[in-house]
Amino acid sequence: EAHVSYEAHRRGIPTPRVVAGAIYPRGPFYRADLITEYVASAVDLARMLFDEERVGRERTDVLRHVGALVTRAAAAGIEHPDLNARNVLVEPFSGGTSPLLLDLDRCRVRAPGVPGDAETMLSRLTRSLRKHEERSSSRLSRAEWGALRAGSGTTG
């Protein structure tokens, strides 16, 4: 995960930085812990969309940025096989928001110049968002789904 985080940053993909780590060897196995920077003002995408009172343009803007982040990550060769609404952190800043990728331990890093599969990652995120819709009283609007697709550069 530390390697993926380093490569993601190096390739221009926003993710909280690793600030410390520890390895605990146990015979032929080991356990490792990583500490990443805390982004105090950020919330995960699921919470932002389904638990908070955010409306209109802020939601569509965030989803457009998330779609673009998925495409950028794939183009940079970072594939997140477990991309879900809790693995995207939304950080507010003056004039907008910026998404960051989380939980990179299962990610694959492709060789430079070899893109990942944005459509597969976007499909996984879409399934996650649909599950959150089923669990909550909130639904994404047609415009919000369109913003996610538009940001990713895909249609459908």
trRosetta pair geometry for C-beta under 8 A, 3 or more apart (Angstrom, degrees):
i j d omega theta_ij theta_ji phi_ij phi_ji
1 4 5.6 -52 -146 37 35 111
1 5 6.2 38 154 -21 66 105
1 18 7.7 136 121 -83 89 133
1 32 7.9 178 31 103 108 126
1 34 5.7 -123 93 -7 125 154
1 104 5.1 126 -148 86 81 87
1 105 4.1 -33 -77 -93 116 67
1 107 7.8 96 -118 30 63 99
2 5 5.7 -53 -148 36 30 113
2 6 6.4 33 153 -20 64 105
2 18 5.1 62 -125 -99 81 178
2 21 5.7 -35 -75 -61 138 158
2 34 5.9 -174 -68 -105 90 132
3 6 5.7 -55 -149 36 30 112
3 7 6.3 25 155 -14 66 108
3 109 7.1 -110 130 -2 99 148
4 7 5.7 -57 -145 42 31 108
4 8 6.0 36 154 -25 66 106
4 78 7.1 110 -166 -137 93 103
4 104 4.3 -168 106 154 130 122
4 105 7.5 -172 32 -95 143 20
4 107 4.5 118 -153 73 149 120
4 109 5.7 -161 -112 -47 74 113
5 8 5.7 -51 -144 33 29 113
5 9 6.5 27 156 -15 62 105
5 15 5.7 -130 -135 101 80 133
5 16 7.9 -43 -142 83 124 56
5 17 7.1 124 165 -140 122 39
5 18 4.9 111 96 -25 156 110
5 34 7.9 159 -9 -180 150 154
5 36 7.4 -147 -126 -106 153 114
5 104 5.6 154 -64 57 76 155
6 9 6.0 -59 -154 38 28 108
6 10 6.2 26 152 -19 65 111
6 18 7.4 -49 -53 26 78 124
7 10 5.4 -55 -141 40 32 114
7 11 6.0 18 161 -7 67 112
7 78 6.9 162 112 -87 105 104
7 109 4.8 32 100 -127 165 143
8 11 6.1 -68 -145 47 24 100
8 13 4.0 -79 -171 73 85 114
8 14 7.9 -67 148 52 108 8
8 15 4.9 31 111 10 145 132
8 73 7.4 -9 -133 -128 101 94
8 76 7.5 93 -132 115 54 141
8 78 5.3 66 -100 -103 87 154
8 101 6.7 -118 -159 61 151 129
8 104 6.7 -105 -25 -117 145 151
8 107 7.8 15 -60 123 120 164
9 12 7.8 58 -179 -59 28 15
9 13 7.0 -86 -66 61 26 67
9 14 8.0 56 -103 -113 65 31
9 15 6.7 -103 -59 47 80 93
9 17 6.8 50 -80 -102 145 85
11 76 3.9 121 152 -171 130 125
11 77 6.9 -125 -131 45 164 92
11 78 6.6 174 74 -32 145 114
12 72 7.1 -95 107 172 103 120
12 76 6.4 -156 54 -96 88 143
13 69 7.4 101 -147 -163 85 85
13 72 6.3 163 -100 120 85 104
13 73 5.1 77 -123 -101 136 78
13 76 5.6 -151 -43 57 114 159
13 78 5.5 -56 -14 22 169 157
13 101 6.3 -6 157 14 111 129
14 69 7.3 -68 43 -130 98 120
14 98 6.4 -12 88 153 174 113
14 99 7.2 138 76 99 123 51
14 100 4.5 -92 127 -110 99 78
14 101 7.0 135 89 11 60 77
15 36 8.0 -74 148 -151 86 140
15 100 5.3 136 -108 -178 34 94
15 101 4.7 -43 -90 65 102 82
15 102 6.9 159 -145 -79 92 39
15 104 6.4 32 -159 -46 157 134
16 36 4.1 86 113 159 118 121
16 37 4.7 -151 -171 57 97 82
16 38 7.6 45 -148 -71 141 15
16 39 5.9 -125 -93 -28 113 110
16 89 7.2 31 -34 34 106 157
16 100 6.1 83 -35 151 68 147
16 102 7.1 28 13 -102 106 82
17 36 6.5 154 83 -156 33 78
17 37 4.8 42 52 -9 82 120
18 21 6.4 5 177 -47 121 109
18 34 5.4 -57 -133 -169 110 116
18 35 7.2 104 -160 74 64 48
18 36 5.5 -53 -96 -98 48 73
19 35 5.4 -59 64 103 90 95
19 36 6.5 121 4 -142 86 22
19 37 5.6 106 -37 -64 120 70
20 34 7.4 158 89 -158 51 49
20 35 4.3 10 57 45 93 117
21 32 6.4 5 -176 -178 106 101
21 33 6.6 172 -151 90 59 54
21 34 4.7 -15 -102 -106 95 68
21 35 6.9 -155 -71 17 48 72
22 32 6.8 174 88 -151 48 59
22 33 5.0 4 51 52 93 97
23 30 5.5 -2 -174 176 96 133
23 31 7.6 155 -158 82 50 43
23 32 4.9 -18 -104 -102 69 90
24 30 6.1 151 77 -165 49 75
24 31 4.5 -13 59 60 109 90
24 32 7.2 -171 19 -78 73 39
24 33 7.8 43 -11 -6 108 95
25 29 7.7 144 -161 92 53 44
25 30 4.8 -37 -104 -102 50 99
26 29 5.0 -21 74 77 93 90
26 30 6.3 158 20 -97 73 38
26 31 6.9 36 -3 -7 118 91
39 42 4.0 21 115 8 116 129
39 89 6.2 105 60 154 143 143
39 91 5.4 -73 173 -99 137 117
39 100 7.0 142 -25 27 165 153
41 91 6.4 83 85 -151 91 71
41 92 5.6 -90 139 46 120 95
42 89 4.7 39 158 171 135 106
42 90 6.0 164 -156 78 84 41
42 91 4.1 -39 -90 -89 110 71
42 92 7.4 -177 -92 6 56 66
42 100 7.2 -23 -144 26 157 121
43 47 4.6 -107 170 86 114 124
43 48 5.0 140 94 -59 116 89
43 52 7.0 87 104 -32 168 142
43 89 7.3 167 90 -153 19 69
43 90 5.8 -19 66 56 69 95
44 47 5.0 89 60 11 78 103
44 48 7.0 -149 95 -7 37 91
44 85 6.8 98 149 142 103 67
44 86 4.9 15 173 -140 153 51
44 87 7.6 44 -146 -12 116 15
44 88 6.5 106 -161 73 72 54
44 89 5.7 -53 -98 -99 57 58
44 90 7.2 99 -164 8 13 84
44 102 7.5 -63 -110 16 102 149
45 48 5.6 -57 -144 38 32 113
45 49 6.1 16 164 -8 68 112
45 62 7.3 165 -127 153 90 123
45 66 6.4 68 -111 -100 141 147
45 85 4.5 -120 88 -162 104 73
45 86 7.3 -124 46 -70 81 22
45 88 4.1 23 -22 79 127 109
45 89 7.5 -110 -31 -81 75 13
45 90 5.7 109 -84 -33 63 111
45 99 7.1 19 -73 -124 112 116
46 49 6.3 -67 -144 44 24 99
46 50 5.7 -30 178 27 64 118
46 51 7.4 48 131 -5 70 106
46 84 7.8 7 -49 142 121 87
46 85 3.7 101 -62 126 89 117
46 86 5.2 -20 5 -68 130 69
46 128 7.6 -89 -77 152 111 106
46 129 7.9 -157 -98 -105 77 60
46 132 5.1 -152 -138 -108 99 149
47 50 6.9 -79 -122 56 17 78
47 51 4.6 -43 -152 42 61 125
47 52 6.3 59 149 -22 73 103
48 51 7.6 7 -24 49 11 82
48 52 5.5 -31 -139 31 37 128
48 54 6.1 -7 180 18 77 148
48 59 7.9 166 140 -110 98 76
48 62 6.6 -128 131 172 145 169
48 90 5.0 3 -41 38 159 147
49 52 7.8 45 3 41 11 89
49 54 7.4 -70 -101 61 35 117
49 59 6.5 98 -115 -138 80 106
49 62 7.8 -153 -70 93 93 139
49 85 7.1 -83 33 -157 129 131
49 129 7.3 -17 94 -136 163 99
49 132 7.0 79 88 121 117 144
49 138 7.0 175 146 118 73 138
49 140 6.9 -15 -172 -81 130 97
50 132 5.0 -129 -43 164 156 115
50 133 7.5 -136 -99 -81 123 43
50 135 7.7 47 178 81 152 95
50 136 4.3 -167 -166 -29 114 170
50 138 5.0 -175 -129 57 66 130
51 136 7.6 -116 -65 -115 62 140
54 58 5.1 -102 -176 95 108 129
54 59 5.6 140 122 -63 104 91
55 58 6.9 69 68 39 37 105
55 59 6.5 -51 -170 -12 16 119
56 59 6.4 131 70 23 22 98
56 60 7.2 -54 157 3 42 104
57 60 5.7 -60 -142 43 37 106
57 61 5.8 39 159 -23 71 107
58 61 5.8 -55 -145 37 26 112
58 62 6.4 27 156 -20 62 106
58 97 7.3 79 -164 -10 85 127
59 62 5.9 -55 -148 35 29 110
59 63 6.4 23 156 -13 64 108
59 140 7.9 -170 163 -131 127 82
59 144 5.6 -35 133 -110 111 120
59 147 8.0 133 121 51 69 155
60 63 5.8 -57 -145 41 32 109
60 64 6.2 37 154 -23 66 105
60 143 5.8 -40 -98 135 129 101
60 144 5.5 -119 -91 -101 72 63
60 147 4.1 173 -162 -62 79 160
61 64 5.7 -54 -148 34 30 112
61 65 6.4 27 154 -16 65 106
61 96 6.4 -119 154 -143 141 98
61 97 6.8 122 112 36 109 100
61 147 7.4 -74 -54 -171 17 144
62 65 5.8 -59 -151 39 31 110
62 66 6.2 32 151 -22 67 106
62 90 5.7 4 -145 -130 125 136
62 97 5.2 -5 -96 74 91 140
62 99 7.0 108 -166 -57 78 105
63 66 5.5 -48 -142 35 35 113
63 67 6.4 39 156 -20 64 102
63 140 7.7 107 -90 -146 153 129
63 144 5.3 112 1 -169 164 76
63 145 7.8 -82 170 -87 152 18
63 147 4.3 91 89 98 111 112
63 148 4.3 -67 173 -66 105 79
63 151 6.6 -175 129 1 59 140
64 67 5.8 -52 -152 34 30 112
64 68 6.5 28 151 -16 63 107
64 147 4.3 -76 -58 179 84 95
64 148 7.1 -112 -76 -77 36 29
64 150 6.0 -30 -120 83 94 101
64 151 3.7 157 -167 -67 49 117
65 68 5.6 -55 -148 39 33 112
65 69 6.3 38 151 -24 66 104
65 96 7.9 132 -58 166 148 118
65 97 6.6 -168 40 91 159 86
65 98 6.6 -126 175 -127 147 40
65 99 5.3 155 121 -2 105 105
65 151 6.2 -90 -24 -141 13 146
66 69 5.5 -51 -148 32 33 114
66 70 6.7 38 152 -22 64 100
66 88 5.7 41 -130 -173 115 156
66 90 8.0 -49 -69 -87 108 100
66 99 4.8 101 -92 -47 71 165
66 125 7.5 179 152 178 120 153
66 148 6.3 -28 78 -124 106 85
66 151 6.5 86 62 98 52 155
67 70 5.8 -50 -153 29 32 112
67 71 6.7 27 152 -13 64 106
67 122 7.0 45 -132 -119 76 117
67 147 7.0 -172 -3 134 135 59
67 148 4.5 149 -62 -171 116 47
67 149 6.3 -113 -128 -36 149 6
67 150 6.6 101 87 68 160 47
67 151 2.7 122 66 79 111 102
67 152 3.5 -98 -177 -36 95 79
67 153 7.6 163 148 -1 108 57
67 154 7.8 -134 -167 28 116 91
68 71 5.7 -57 -151 40 35 110
68 72 6.1 35 152 -20 68 108
68 151 4.2 -88 -31 178 78 93
68 152 6.7 -136 -65 -78 33 40
68 153 7.8 84 -105 -24 64 90
69 72 5.6 -54 -142 39 32 112
69 73 6.1 35 157 -23 66 104
69 88 7.5 129 85 -134 147 116
69 99 4.9 -104 -21 81 159 120
69 101 7.0 180 160 -50 124 94
69 151 7.9 1 8 149 65 124
70 73 5.9 -53 -148 33 27 111
70 74 6.5 23 155 -14 62 107
70 83 7.0 90 -115 -175 105 162
70 118 5.6 110 137 -153 90 88
70 121 5.1 -178 -159 109 106 120
70 122 5.2 110 144 -74 156 84
70 125 6.7 -101 -89 -4 142 151
70 151 7.9 91 31 112 98 102
70 152 5.4 -19 69 -109 116 108
71 74 5.9 -57 -149 38 30 109
71 75 6.2 30 154 -18 66 109
71 118 4.8 35 -108 -135 56 147
71 151 7.4 -165 4 134 121 68
71 152 4.8 154 -45 -151 111 61
71 153 5.4 82 -108 19 158 112
71 154 8.0 -175 -81 -22 116 94
72 75 5.6 -56 -144 39 30 111
72 76 6.2 24 156 -15 65 110
73 76 5.8 -63 -149 42 28 107
73 78 4.4 -79 -173 76 85 107
73 79 7.6 141 137 -81 101 28
73 80 6.6 -7 145 -9 150 108
73 101 6.4 88 -93 -54 143 148
73 116 6.9 -35 124 48 76 136
73 118 7.7 134 68 -103 79 84
73 121 7.1 -118 83 137 122 174
74 77 7.7 55 180 -63 31 16
74 78 7.2 -94 -74 64 26 61
74 79 6.7 56 -112 -91 70 71
74 115 5.5 46 148 180 78 94
74 116 3.9 -118 -141 72 67 90
74 117 6.1 -114 -138 66 124 15
74 118 3.6 -125 17 -65 163 80
74 121 6.2 -155 -65 17 113 137
75 115 5.2 -27 -122 -121 38 112
75 116 7.7 -73 -21 34 20 77
75 118 7.3 13 -36 -57 72 123
76 115 7.8 63 23 -121 19 69
76 116 7.9 -13 66 6 54 106
77 109 6.1 56 128 -170 101 57
77 110 3.5 -125 -159 60 101 94
77 111 6.7 -127 -143 65 151 28
77 112 6.5 -117 -6 -104 156 30
77 113 7.5 21 -56 38 130 24
77 114 5.5 71 -109 75 114 69
77 115 6.2 -109 -75 -115 61 28
77 116 5.7 125 -144 -32 28 90
78 101 7.7 162 136 53 138 172
78 107 6.0 -4 -171 -179 83 130
78 108 7.7 157 -156 80 39 52
78 109 6.2 -11 -103 -107 65 68
78 110 7.7 -125 -55 17 26 84
78 116 6.2 -82 71 -13 28 145
79 107 6.2 156 80 -160 51 74
79 108 4.4 -6 58 55 109 97
79 109 7.9 -159 24 -72 77 25
79 110 6.8 70 -13 -28 107 103
79 116 3.7 -178 -71 -142 92 137
79 117 6.4 43 -120 32 119 77
79 120 7.8 15 -152 78 108 121
79 121 6.7 -148 -150 -62 66 119
80 83 4.2 88 106 -61 116 97
80 87 6.9 170 172 135 138 143
80 101 6.3 -141 -71 -157 150 130
80 103 8.0 90 -155 89 115 84
80 104 7.1 -77 -108 -117 99 64
80 106 7.6 86 -155 83 56 86
80 107 5.0 -30 -97 -101 61 99
80 121 5.7 75 58 -128 85 120
80 124 8.0 -149 104 76 85 145
81 106 5.4 -86 51 128 106 115
81 107 7.1 178 7 -102 77 42
81 108 7.2 61 -30 -7 106 100
81 121 7.9 -94 -93 -96 28 80
81 124 7.4 163 -175 -82 39 168
82 87 6.5 127 113 -46 85 161
82 103 6.5 -77 91 121 120 124
82 106 5.4 71 -2 59 118 137
82 124 7.3 -143 -145 167 17 144
83 87 5.7 -131 -139 79 44 133
83 88 7.4 46 -165 -48 86 100
83 101 7.8 -54 -115 -135 97 103
83 121 4.8 55 16 -163 151 87
83 124 4.9 105 60 93 87 121
83 125 4.9 -43 125 -62 107 92
83 128 7.5 -130 118 -2 59 143
84 87 5.1 86 51 10 66 105
84 88 7.9 -145 95 -5 36 89
84 124 6.8 -84 -70 147 67 93
84 125 6.5 178 -112 -113 28 55
84 127 8.0 -63 -112 82 88 84
84 128 3.6 166 -144 -109 82 155
85 88 6.5 -58 -150 33 35 104
85 125 6.9 112 -61 -157 64 76
85 128 4.6 -174 -11 133 87 117
85 129 5.5 120 -64 -79 124 66
85 132 5.5 -31 38 -29 162 146
86 102 7.7 -80 133 72 61 133
86 103 7.9 45 109 -10 86 143
86 128 7.7 -126 5 -176 76 135
87 101 6.7 8 151 -161 90 65
87 102 4.7 -146 -157 67 58 88
87 103 4.6 -82 -122 39 106 120
88 99 5.2 -16 -176 -163 104 117
88 100 7.2 147 -162 70 54 42
88 101 6.6 -31 -106 -104 64 48
88 102 6.9 -149 -70 14 17 95
88 125 7.5 44 -27 -129 134 122
89 99 6.8 139 74 -158 47 59
89 100 4.4 -21 63 60 102 98
89 101 7.8 -103 19 -17 86 3
89 102 5.5 91 -25 -41 103 118
90 97 5.2 6 -178 176 96 132
90 98 7.6 152 -156 74 53 33
90 99 5.6 -30 -98 -97 65 70
90 100 7.9 -170 -75 18 21 75
91 97 6.4 150 77 -162 41 74
91 98 5.0 -26 65 64 97 85
91 99 7.5 161 17 -98 78 18
91 100 6.1 44 -13 -13 116 113
92 96 7.6 -172 -150 112 61 32
92 97 5.1 -44 -100 -100 54 83
93 96 6.2 -5 63 69 83 68
93 97 6.9 143 18 -108 72 30
93 98 6.1 20 1 -4 120 109
101 104 6.5 77 128 -74 109 99
103 106 7.7 1 147 21 88 91
104 107 4.5 -37 -165 3 74 130
108 116 7.2 143 80 -110 101 120
110 114 4.1 -120 154 91 123 105
110 115 7.1 52 70 135 154 3
110 116 5.8 -176 -8 -66 131 79
111 114 4.7 60 61 11 81 125
115 118 7.7 -34 165 -26 116 95
116 121 7.2 49 127 -27 121 128
117 120 4.1 34 119 16 121 115
117 121 6.6 147 97 -13 71 86
118 121 5.8 -61 -151 42 35 109
118 122 5.9 33 155 -19 71 110
118 152 6.3 161 162 -169 122 107
118 153 8.0 17 127 56 157 103
118 154 7.4 -176 117 -43 115 125
119 122 5.7 -55 -142 40 29 111
119 123 6.2 34 155 -23 64 105
119 154 6.5 126 -100 -100 86 152
120 123 5.7 -51 -147 34 30 113
120 124 6.5 32 153 -19 63 104
121 124 5.7 -53 -151 34 33 112
121 125 6.5 31 152 -16 65 106
122 125 5.6 -53 -147 39 33 111
122 126 6.2 39 152 -23 65 105
122 148 7.6 144 -155 153 104 103
122 149 7.9 93 -178 -104 139 60
122 152 5.3 56 -99 -134 142 165
122 154 6.5 155 91 25 171 149
123 126 5.5 -52 -147 35 31 115
123 127 6.6 35 153 -20 64 101
124 127 5.8 -51 -152 32 32 112
124 128 6.6 32 150 -18 62 105
125 128 5.5 -55 -152 36 35 114
125 129 6.4 34 152 -18 67 104
125 148 7.8 -159 114 -170 124 132
126 129 5.7 -53 -146 37 32 110
126 130 6.4 36 153 -21 65 105
126 148 7.5 141 -88 128 89 148
127 130 5.6 -54 -149 35 31 114
127 131 6.6 34 152 -20 64 103
128 131 5.7 -52 -153 32 33 112
128 132 6.7 30 151 -16 64 104
129 132 5.6 -54 -150 37 35 111
129 133 6.5 43 149 -24 65 101
129 140 6.4 9 165 -20 124 141
129 148 8.0 -95 -19 -86 169 167
130 133 5.4 -48 -151 30 34 117
130 134 6.7 36 151 -20 64 101
131 134 5.7 -52 -153 32 34 113
131 135 6.5 25 153 -13 66 109
132 135 5.7 -59 -146 42 35 108
132 136 6.0 5 163 2 70 116
133 136 6.4 -76 -138 49 23 91
133 138 7.0 -104 -125 94 63 62
133 139 5.3 58 -148 -116 112 65
133 140 6.5 -81 -85 2 123 84
140 144 4.2 -124 -172 90 94 131
140 145 5.5 113 123 -52 122 82
141 144 4.6 101 51 3 75 100
141 145 7.2 -139 95 0 42 83
142 145 5.9 -53 -149 39 33 108
142 146 6.2 35 150 -21 64 110
143 146 5.4 -55 -147 39 31 116
143 147 6.4 38 152 -27 65 101
144 147 5.5 -45 -147 28 33 114
144 148 6.9 37 152 -19 61 98
145 148 5.8 -50 -155 31 35 112
145 149 6.6 29 150 -11 65 107
146 149 5.7 -59 -149 43 34 109
146 150 5.8 35 154 -22 70 109
147 150 5.5 -52 -137 38 30 112
147 151 6.2 34 160 -21 64 105
148 151 6.0 -56 -151 34 25 111
148 152 6.6 14 154 -11 60 111
149 152 5.8 -66 -150 42 31 105
149 154 5.3 -95 -159 80 81 79
149 155 6.1 81 166 -115 128 29
149 156 6.8 -178 -134 53 140 54
150 153 7.6 39 180 -71 31 29
